[in-house]
Amino acid sequence: MFASGVMGKDISFTMTDSHILEESFLEDINNILNTGEVPNLMIAEDKDYINQELPNQIKIEGSNDLI
């Protein structure tokens, strides 16, 4: 989240059925696909930091109409 949101790096996520060690992994992936977040994935301070820095990254990339 820091690399893609704050630093603006392109990120790709690949997962196969062999990566599913616990059923909770599927719940997390489902949450990402449906809502864009996983509950309790990171502490509140980290989320606040990303929320503060994301508009700066958007301005750097020249997408001001998203703010």
Secondary structure, DSSP 8 states (H G I E B T S, - for coil): -IIIIIS---------GGG--SHHHHHHHHHHHHHS--TTSS-HHHHHHHHHHHHHHHHHHT-GGG-
